[in-house]
């Protein structure tokens, strides 16, 4: 979900060519599958693209200048996978209204309302992430 929201924001801001955006799971559980139907429903209802095939984290993704994790477990896994752990940040660290170390929870095992809440958290963080892109472009 975060990849789709960020891509749309980059296009809207005229920055879509400024960065490479990818999405990958720390495990291969869903590799090759489309996004969760509940996530697609929420994204589509808000005008976002839903074309997606899940993939597992690889060396190409790990070579990025910035790795954005949604929760502490993912952050830990990413930091353990790169020699420069400072390249790994939590998405909600870009939301000035979020508490320190705020996470985006995984709504997979919850009901459909969880995906809407996750979308709101992602959308709140994207302006700050865009600002970082602007400063570094």
One Martini backbone bead per residue (centre of mass of N, CA, C, O) as a GRO file, in nm:
protein
  137
    1UNK     BB    1   0.057   0.063  -0.021
    2UNK     BB    2   0.293   0.261   0.005
    3UNK     BB    3   0.392   0.250  -0.282
    4UNK     BB    4   0.134   0.362  -0.420
    5UNK     BB    5   0.121   0.632  -0.269
    6UNK     BB    6   0.403   0.735  -0.339
    7UNK     BB    7   0.384   0.729  -0.644
    8UNK     BB    8   0.147   0.927  -0.666
    9UNK     BB    9   0.293   1.164  -0.523
   10UNK     BB   10   0.525   1.192  -0.722
   11UNK     BB   11   0.356   1.263  -0.966
   12UNK     BB   12   0.209   1.510  -0.845
   13UNK     BB   13   0.507   1.650  -0.781
   14UNK     BB   14   0.711   1.581  -1.024
   15UNK     BB   15   0.905   1.309  -0.902
   16UNK     BB   16   0.901   1.027  -1.059
   17UNK     BB   17   1.223   1.046  -1.163
   18UNK     BB   18   1.394   1.076  -0.882
   19UNK     BB   19   1.300   0.777  -0.800
   20UNK     BB   20   1.314   0.451  -0.674
   21UNK     BB   21   1.036   0.223  -0.640
   22UNK     BB   22   0.987  -0.036  -0.400
   23UNK     BB   23   0.860  -0.370  -0.310
   24UNK     BB   24   0.922  -0.586  -0.017
   25UNK     BB   25   0.961  -0.875   0.146
   26UNK     BB   26   1.127  -1.046   0.406
   27UNK     BB   27   0.952  -1.269   0.284
   28UNK     BB   28   0.813  -1.541   0.065
   29UNK     BB   29   0.503  -1.602   0.116
   30UNK     BB   30   0.379  -1.396  -0.142
   31UNK     BB   31   0.529  -1.455  -0.380
   32UNK     BB   32   0.352  -1.381  -0.687
   33UNK     BB   33   0.128  -1.225  -0.564
   34UNK     BB   34  -0.121  -1.042  -0.512
   35UNK     BB   35  -0.277  -0.830  -0.352
   36UNK     BB   36  -0.474  -0.780  -0.118
   37UNK     BB   37  -0.806  -0.734  -0.155
   38UNK     BB   38  -0.840  -0.520   0.073
   39UNK     BB   39  -0.623  -0.328  -0.024
   40UNK     BB   40  -0.733  -0.284  -0.309
   41UNK     BB   41  -1.004  -0.165  -0.227
   42UNK     BB   42  -0.896   0.083  -0.076
   43UNK     BB   43  -0.719   0.202  -0.296
   44UNK     BB   44  -0.932   0.223  -0.521
   45UNK     BB   45  -1.129   0.410  -0.355
   46UNK     BB   46  -0.866   0.633  -0.360
   47UNK     BB   47  -0.719   0.615  -0.663
   48UNK     BB   48  -0.530   0.374  -0.672
   49UNK     BB   49  -0.313   0.160  -0.768
   50UNK     BB   50  -0.322  -0.227  -0.791
   51UNK     BB   51  -0.080  -0.320  -0.931
   52UNK     BB   52   0.061  -0.641  -0.816
   53UNK     BB   53   0.368  -0.819  -0.719
   54UNK     BB   54   0.503  -1.007  -0.506
   55UNK     BB   55   0.819  -0.978  -0.324
   56UNK     BB   56   1.141  -1.041  -0.237
   57UNK     BB   57   1.402  -0.951  -0.095
   58UNK     BB   58   1.695  -0.800  -0.242
   59UNK     BB   59   1.986  -0.663  -0.352
   60UNK     BB   60   1.852  -0.439  -0.511
   61UNK     BB   61   1.682  -0.319  -0.281
   62UNK     BB   62   1.928  -0.293  -0.074
   63UNK     BB   63   2.074  -0.056  -0.261
   64UNK     BB   64   1.932   0.164  -0.149
   65UNK     BB   65   1.945   0.474   0.003
   66UNK     BB   66   1.645   0.400   0.106
   67UNK     BB   67   1.479   0.230   0.378
   68UNK     BB   68   1.134   0.150   0.426
   69UNK     BB   69   0.966   0.081   0.715
   70UNK     BB   70   0.670  -0.021   0.898
   71UNK     BB   71   0.828  -0.190   1.117
   72UNK     BB   72   1.044  -0.309   1.354
   73UNK     BB   73   1.097  -0.584   1.223
   74UNK     BB   74   1.176  -0.475   0.946
   75UNK     BB   75   1.399  -0.290   1.038
   76UNK     BB   76   1.577  -0.509   1.156
   77UNK     BB   77   1.609  -0.678   0.897
   78UNK     BB   78   1.736  -0.451   0.729
   79UNK     BB   79   1.976  -0.376   0.913
   80UNK     BB   80   2.093  -0.675   0.895
   81UNK     BB   81   2.134  -0.640   0.555
   82UNK     BB   82   2.315  -0.381   0.608
   83UNK     BB   83   2.601  -0.175   0.656
   84UNK     BB   84   2.383   0.085   0.670
   85UNK     BB   85   2.142   0.133   0.905
   86UNK     BB   86   2.067   0.445   0.848
   87UNK     BB   87   1.891   0.373   0.580
   88UNK     BB   88   1.680   0.291   0.801
   89UNK     BB   89   1.325   0.361   0.818
   90UNK     BB   90   1.037   0.476   0.935
   91UNK     BB   91   0.764   0.596   0.793
   92UNK     BB   92   0.641   0.761   1.048
   93UNK     BB   93   0.890   0.961   1.071
   94UNK     BB   94   0.741   1.159   0.847
   95UNK     BB   95   0.534   1.212   1.080
   96UNK     BB   96   0.494   1.475   1.300
   97UNK     BB   97   0.238   1.328   1.465
   98UNK     BB   98   0.415   1.101   1.545
   99UNK     BB   99   0.551   0.896   1.734
  100UNK     BB  100   0.808   0.751   1.833
  101UNK     BB  101   0.835   0.455   1.663
  102UNK     BB  102   0.613   0.440   1.471
  103UNK     BB  103   0.378   0.216   1.330
  104UNK     BB  104   0.267   0.000   1.078
  105UNK     BB  105   0.029  -0.210   1.080
  106UNK     BB  106  -0.075  -0.533   1.022
  107UNK     BB  107  -0.395  -0.609   0.862
  108UNK     BB  108  -0.424  -0.911   0.770
  109UNK     BB  109  -0.575  -1.037   1.049
  110UNK     BB  110  -0.793  -0.842   1.011
  111UNK     BB  111  -1.008  -0.629   0.918
  112UNK     BB  112  -1.108  -0.390   0.686
  113UNK     BB  113  -1.043  -0.135   0.867
  114UNK     BB  114  -0.730  -0.161   0.879
  115UNK     BB  115  -0.669  -0.056   0.589
  116UNK     BB  116  -0.770   0.233   0.632
  117UNK     BB  117  -0.578   0.306   0.861
  118UNK     BB  118  -0.318   0.255   0.709
  119UNK     BB  119  -0.367   0.464   0.491
  120UNK     BB  120  -0.364   0.709   0.680
  121UNK     BB  121  -0.073   0.671   0.779
  122UNK     BB  122   0.064   0.689   0.507
  123UNK     BB  123  -0.047   0.967   0.413
  124UNK     BB  124   0.086   1.125   0.657
  125UNK     BB  125   0.396   1.052   0.563
  126UNK     BB  126   0.445   1.141   0.262
  127UNK     BB  127   0.522   1.444   0.276
  128UNK     BB  128   0.794   1.391   0.422
  129UNK     BB  129   0.916   1.209   0.204
  130UNK     BB  130   0.901   1.415  -0.022
  131UNK     BB  131   1.088   1.621   0.112
  132UNK     BB  132   1.336   1.444   0.102
  133UNK     BB  133   1.348   1.421  -0.202
  134UNK     BB  134   1.379   1.720  -0.262
  135UNK     BB  135   1.651   1.759  -0.101
  136UNK     BB  136   1.804   1.507  -0.270
  137UNK     BB  137   1.756   1.613  -0.586
   0.00000   0.00000   0.00000
